[in-house]
């Protein structure tokens, strides 16, 4: 299934239909309707090109680039509640990169719990760290102030005071309760649990640093969304169908 312009994907496949019955009055709970609107024309960017723009070229001893390129791949979606009053307690995004017999490996995930910026008063949805030439992201205690930087949506990559390349990511969905898994795999997943603000009605943006063969010129992946809600103290989970996205390799 492919995504077309302005298409919204229903999140309507009930995984716990037996729980969606009013335990007091009987009958089905109020019908909730959540939909997801994915960004249908994402553009991936070469990490090597970004480093060269920042005047931090990849050192020749990084042998990864003899066979592979590291791409920054975005996934953007808006979750919208069209009907109902259920509280969204969690929202999840599942990604499967489509590949046949070629290497496709997730190197880093942004956002990820280890990059929470703890120096602010309260959590402000800020994630930051440093990035190696091979695409490995790691936390840094340094309060990032970039000398030069390149903005990529909510993600900025720049040169830190130490001279290393770092990143800063400002999430619109503000929650410190994030699970991010999939490093070393060809699929990955994020789960955002509610903190103080609502999870829906905002843009959710995530990024992977993905190793692909140097000869690869196209990238497709498929996504599925799920949402956990609570109505009358009854937790339920619904998910969407898979939708395929064609991602341009810049």
C-alpha positions as a printed Julia matrix, in Angstrom:
250×3 Matrix{Float64}:
   0.0    0.0    0.0
   1.42   3.4   -0.94
   0.68   6.81   0.52
  -0.83   9.41  -1.78
  -0.87  13.16  -1.31
  -3.05  14.33   1.61
  -3.97  10.73   2.48
  -4.8    9.99   6.11
  -4.3    6.47   7.42
  -6.95   5.19   9.85
  -5.61   3.75  13.11
  -8.55   1.41  13.49
  -7.36  -2.18  13.79
  -8.35  -3.26  17.3
  -5.87  -5.66  18.94
  -7.87  -6.03  22.15
 -11.47  -6.01  20.92
 -12.58  -8.01  23.97
 -11.59  -5.07  26.19
 -13.55  -2.52  24.21
 -16.81  -3.33  26.01
 -18.25  -1.19  28.77
 -17.7   -3.33  31.92
 -20.74  -1.77  33.66
 -23.39  -1.19  31.0
 -22.23  -3.7   28.42
 -21.98  -2.93  24.74
 -19.12  -1.33  22.82
 -17.32   1.68  24.22
 -17.62   4.99  22.4
 -16.14   4.68  18.92
 -12.84   6.54  18.81
 -11.29   7.67  15.55
  -7.61   8.48  15.28
  -5.89   8.91  11.93
  -2.27   9.42  10.91
  -1.06  11.69   8.13
   2.48  10.74   7.05
   4.82  13.03   5.17
   4.74  11.4    1.76
   7.9   12.91   0.18
  10.78  12.57   2.67
  14.33  13.3    1.57
  17.32  11.5    3.1
  20.66  13.29   3.33
  24.22  11.96   3.27
  26.03  12.39   6.56
  29.29  12.74   4.59
  27.9   15.72   2.63
  26.76  17.41   5.83
  30.18  16.92   7.44
  31.87  18.44   4.39
  29.49  21.41   4.52
  30.54  21.92   8.15
  34.21  21.64   7.09
  34.6   18.41   9.04
  35.28  15.88   6.23
  35.17  12.18   6.97
  38.7   10.93   7.84
  40.09   8.4    5.37
  40.58   5.84   8.14
  36.78   5.46   8.46
  36.62   2.32   6.32
  32.83   2.12   6.45
  32.7    4.49   3.49
  34.64   2.12   1.25
  31.42   0.16   0.67
  28.61   2.13   2.33
  27.09   5.56   2.74
  25.45   6.78   5.94
  22.11   8.47   5.33
  19.99  10.59   7.67
  16.47   9.34   7.02
  13.45  11.31   8.32
  10.03   9.95   9.27
   7.34  12.54   9.93
   3.7   12.03  10.86
   0.79  13.86  12.44
  -1.67  11.95  14.65
  -5.15  13.47  14.64
  -8.2   12.6   16.77
 -11.27  12.93  14.56
 -13.84  11.68  17.05
 -14.16  10.55  20.66
 -12.75  11.52  24.03
 -10.3    8.75  24.83
  -6.98   9.71  26.39
  -4.03   8.75  24.2
  -1.52   7.28  26.64
   1.03   6.09  24.02
   1.76   6.54  20.34
   4.07   4.28  18.38
   5.77   4.35  14.97
   7.13   1.15  13.42
   9.49   1.33  10.43
  10.6   -1.48   8.14
  13.16  -0.59   5.47
  12.53  -2.48   2.25
  15.61  -4.27   0.96
  16.29  -7.61  -0.69
  19.74  -9.14  -0.43
  21.61  -5.91   0.31
  22.89  -4.46   3.57
  20.55  -2.09   5.37
  21.52  -1.34   8.96
  20.31   1.23  11.47
  23.32   2.9   13.15
  21.61   5.47  15.39
  18.11   6.6   16.36
  16.97  10.16  17.08
  15.27  10.85  19.43
  16.43   8.29  21.92
  16.27   8.27  25.74
  20.03   8.61  26.26
  20.03  12.02  24.57
  17.65  13.76  26.97
  19.06  17.18  27.87
  19.01  17.31  31.68
  20.31  20.85  32.11
  16.96  22.59  31.6
  14.29  23.39  34.18
  11.75  20.65  33.51
  11.72  18.62  30.34
  11.48  20.69  27.18
  11.74  17.98  24.54
  15.39  18.73  23.8
  17.73  15.9   22.78
  21.39  16.43  22.01
  24.66  14.58  21.59
  27.65  14.17  19.33
  27.92  12.24  16.07
  30.94  10.32  14.79
  31.87  10.29  11.12
  30.49   6.73  10.97
  27.06   7.86  12.18
  27.29   6.69  15.78
  25.49   9.11  18.09
  26.41   9.37  21.77
  25.51  11.68  24.67
  27.69  14.61  25.64
  27.58  16.68  28.85
  28.53  19.73  26.83
  25.84  22.45  26.64
  25.73  22.62  22.86
  26.36  25.96  21.23
  27.2   25.43  17.58
  29.77  27.58  15.8
  28.26  26.53  12.47
  25.22  24.35  11.91
  22.86  22.91   9.32
  19.14  22.76  10.13
  17.18  19.71   8.93
  13.67  20.3   10.2
  13.63  19.8   13.97
  17.15  18.33  13.77
  20.25  20.53  13.64
  23.78  19.25  13.09
  26.71  21.52  13.81
  30.25  21.94  15.06
  30.56  22.04  18.84
  33.04  24.19  20.77
  35.19  21.07  21.11
  35.44  20.85  17.32
  33.41  17.66  17.16
  30.18  17.3   15.19
  27.06  17.32  17.34
  23.3   17.33  16.96
  20.4   19.05  18.67
  16.82  17.8   18.24
  13.78  19.75  19.46
  10.75  17.5   19.59
   7.25  18.89  19.23
   5.77  16.0   21.21
   7.22  16.8   24.63
   7.73  13.68  26.7
  10.83  12.17  28.33
   9.18   8.74  28.19
  10.49   7.43  24.88
  11.48   3.94  23.8
  13.61   3.62  20.64
  14.86   0.24  19.42
  16.36  -1.23  16.25
  20.08  -0.4   16.16
  21.86  -2.93  13.95
  18.62  -4.01  12.31
  16.72  -3.09   9.14
  13.64  -2.11  11.15
  13.11   0.2   14.12
  10.4    1.52  16.4
   9.65   4.52  18.59
   7.07   4.65  21.36
   6.09   7.94  23.01
   4.3    7.74  26.38
   2.22  10.65  27.63
   3.88  12.97  30.13
   1.99  16.24  30.63
   0.88  17.34  27.17
  -1.38  15.55  24.69
   0.39  13.32  22.18
  -1.94  13.88  19.25
  -2.58  17.01  17.18
   1.17  17.63  16.72
   3.85  16.66  14.25
   6.03  13.74  15.29
   9.48  13.66  13.69
  12.07  10.91  14.04
  15.38  10.18  12.27
  17.61   7.21  11.67
  21.22   7.1   10.6
  21.14   4.27   8.11
  24.02   2.46   6.37
  23.27   1.55   2.74
  25.48   0.3   -0.1
  27.22   3.09  -2.0
  25.58   1.94  -5.23
  22.03   2.29  -3.87
  20.03   5.1   -5.49
  16.53   4.52  -4.09
  15.05   3.83  -0.68
  11.58   2.7    0.32
  10.24   1.85   3.72
   6.91   0.98   5.2
   5.37   2.4    8.35
   2.68   1.39  10.76
   1.26   3.47  13.57
  -0.35   2.38  16.8
  -2.04   4.2   19.62
  -2.87   3.1   23.16
  -5.89   4.77  24.72
  -7.77   4.63  27.97
 -11.55   4.97  28.19
 -13.42   4.28  31.45
 -10.16   2.89  32.88
  -9.99   0.28  30.1
  -6.69   0.27  28.13
  -6.95  -0.55  24.42
  -4.53  -0.59  21.52
  -5.29   0.02  17.87
  -2.94   0.09  14.91
  -2.97   1.12  11.27
  -2.26  -0.89   8.17
   1.25  -0.72   6.76
   1.82   2.16   4.35
   4.76   2.29   1.94
   6.81   5.49   1.55
   9.32   6.28  -1.19
  12.22   8.27   0.28
  14.46  10.28  -2.05
  18.21   9.84  -1.56
  19.58  13.35  -2.02
